[in-house]
Amino acid sequence: MVNIAVFASGNGTNCENIINHFAHSSQARVALVVCNKAQAPVVERARRLGVTAAIVPRQALNDPATMLELLSRHHVELIVLAGFLLMVPAFLIKAYPHAIINIHPALLPRHGGKGMYGPHVHEAVWKARDKETGMTVHWVTEQCDGGGIIAQYRVALSPADTPETIAQKEHELEMKYFPQVIERVIASLQRQQA
């Protein structure tokens, strides 16, 4: 059984979807939710679903003793970023080599990097008049949105689309495919450990 920590900063729909997806799995479970904002809806979602939610402000996130102890206590083997708005510190990337993944709401390398999150991404897609958008799941490195791509899923856009409808189309892809990609990553981790 692989223990997952989901790092999230906001509403938590992806987090809830992932918790529910693995709730009856013999392969993995969400053991911990890490959030940098005490008032974020994701905290209540996690607790309602019986998952420990740890509030970890920026200072604590950047403290190796705090973070490594927290993750160790919950036997975390895979970290999944699902709308987490802080950069993951280098010590965590080193402690979890090839075991931290992130979802990005566009087709990287387009519309990635510093400042490109949430509505800003969908606004950029709309301004660029892109004919399609999608989601990217990638490995986390010290470069923002710079890690190798694990999977991408696409959806066509029309001239009538707005940033809001673009966001909705992209979010539907996340709900459908993100848990499946996590499953594949876990299967790969288990093969490496065998």
Secondary structure as UniProt FT lines:
FT   STRAND          2..8
FT   HELIX           13..22
FT   TURN            23..24
FT   STRAND          28..35
FT   TURN            38..39
FT   HELIX           41..48
FT   TURN            49..50
FT   STRAND          52..55
FT   HELIX           58..61
FT   HELIX           64..73
FT   TURN            74..75
FT   STRAND          76..81
FT   HELIX           90..95
FT   TURN            97..98
FT   STRAND          100..104
FT   TURN            108..111
FT   TURN            114..115
FT   HELIX           119..127
FT   TURN            128..129
FT   STRAND          132..139
FT   TURN            144..145
FT   STRAND          149..156
FT   TURN            159..160
FT   HELIX           163..193
//
